[in-house]
């Protein structure tokens, strides 16, 4: 299992924004992953999506890596942010745009103009 943990760790550290999700950004395969994709796309934040359904090792490994039992999981600049509920709450409170801005990640979408 350590091989997959090392791979996940490398992905988290080398991508400014990464979402471990069910499905892909173009074809999310669960509602929660779909909501995270909608929020990030709306904000215009560049991110990498990783489909955890492609491998049991990956699906189990990300839960172990983040000490978080559910998918999707969002990491920003190597830091675990949370899953769908946390991201949605931050977005609805208007905190998510500031969160990305404070980390030097430019949101280019509709919300950035507000």
Secondary structure, DSSP 8 states (H G I E B T S, - for coil): -HHHHHHHHHHHHH-SEEEEESB-SSSBSSHHHHHHHHHHHHHT---EEEEGGG-HHHHHHHHHHHT--SS-EEEETTEEEE-HHHHHHHHHTTHHHHHHHHTT----SGGGG-
